[in-house]
Amino acid sequence: MKGVIEVTELWGDGIGPELRCAVHALAGLLPVELRFAPVDLSLANRRRRGEALYDEAEQSLRETRLALKYPTVT
């Protein structure tokens, strides 16, 4: 197996958890290793953490340079 691909995973609301499970199941079948760095962007967490959460998400995106974003309540 060649290297590891790191992916920022921006969690959300609604069907997000089901999508995340499907993505992880599919990722497990790939001939590469995907390592997910989760960031909880659910509405509740955005309200709770505010600007610090966006800083965390931005930092993770800068580090991995690759992301998956699940649906969020706007």
Contacts in CASP RR format, 6 or more apart in sequence:
PFRMAT RR
TARGET T0000
AUTHOR 0000-0000-0000
METHOD contacts of the structure
MODEL  1
MKGVIEVTELWGDGIGPELRCAVHALAGLLPVELRFAPVDLSLANRRRRG
EALYDEAEQSLRETRLALKYPTVT
1 31 0 8 1.000
1 32 0 8 1.000
1 33 0 8 1.000
2 32 0 8 1.000
3 32 0 8 1.000
3 33 0 8 1.000
4 32 0 8 1.000
4 33 0 8 1.000
4 34 0 8 1.000
4 35 0 8 1.000
5 32 0 8 1.000
5 33 0 8 1.000
5 34 0 8 1.000
5 35 0 8 1.000
5 66 0 8 1.000
6 34 0 8 1.000
6 35 0 8 1.000
6 36 0 8 1.000
6 37 0 8 1.000
6 63 0 8 1.000
6 64 0 8 1.000
6 66 0 8 1.000
7 34 0 8 1.000
7 35 0 8 1.000
7 36 0 8 1.000
7 37 0 8 1.000
7 64 0 8 1.000
7 66 0 8 1.000
7 67 0 8 1.000
7 68 0 8 1.000
8 36 0 8 1.000
8 37 0 8 1.000
8 39 0 8 1.000
8 57 0 8 1.000
8 60 0 8 1.000
8 61 0 8 1.000
8 63 0 8 1.000
8 64 0 8 1.000
8 66 0 8 1.000
8 67 0 8 1.000
8 68 0 8 1.000
9 20 0 8 1.000
9 36 0 8 1.000
9 37 0 8 1.000
9 38 0 8 1.000
9 39 0 8 1.000
9 67 0 8 1.000
9 68 0 8 1.000
9 70 0 8 1.000
10 39 0 8 1.000
10 41 0 8 1.000
10 57 0 8 1.000
10 67 0 8 1.000
10 68 0 8 1.000
10 69 0 8 1.000
10 70 0 8 1.000
10 72 0 8 1.000
11 17 0 8 1.000
11 20 0 8 1.000
11 38 0 8 1.000
11 39 0 8 1.000
11 40 0 8 1.000
11 41 0 8 1.000
11 42 0 8 1.000
11 70 0 8 1.000
12 40 0 8 1.000
12 41 0 8 1.000
12 42 0 8 1.000
12 69 0 8 1.000
12 70 0 8 1.000
12 71 0 8 1.000
12 72 0 8 1.000
12 73 0 8 1.000
13 42 0 8 1.000
13 43 0 8 1.000
13 71 0 8 1.000
13 72 0 8 1.000
13 73 0 8 1.000
14 71 0 8 1.000
14 73 0 8 1.000
15 70 0 8 1.000
15 71 0 8 1.000
16 70 0 8 1.000
16 71 0 8 1.000
19 70 0 8 1.000
19 71 0 8 1.000
20 70 0 8 1.000
23 68 0 8 1.000
24 36 0 8 1.000
27 34 0 8 1.000
27 36 0 8 1.000
28 34 0 8 1.000
36 68 0 8 1.000
37 60 0 8 1.000
37 63 0 8 1.000
37 64 0 8 1.000
39 53 0 8 1.000
39 56 0 8 1.000
39 57 0 8 1.000
39 60 0 8 1.000
40 53 0 8 1.000
41 53 0 8 1.000
41 57 0 8 1.000
41 69 0 8 1.000
41 72 0 8 1.000
42 72 0 8 1.000
42 73 0 8 1.000
43 72 0 8 1.000
43 73 0 8 1.000
45 53 0 8 1.000
46 53 0 8 1.000
46 72 0 8 1.000
49 56 0 8 1.000
60 67 0 8 1.000
61 67 0 8 1.000
END
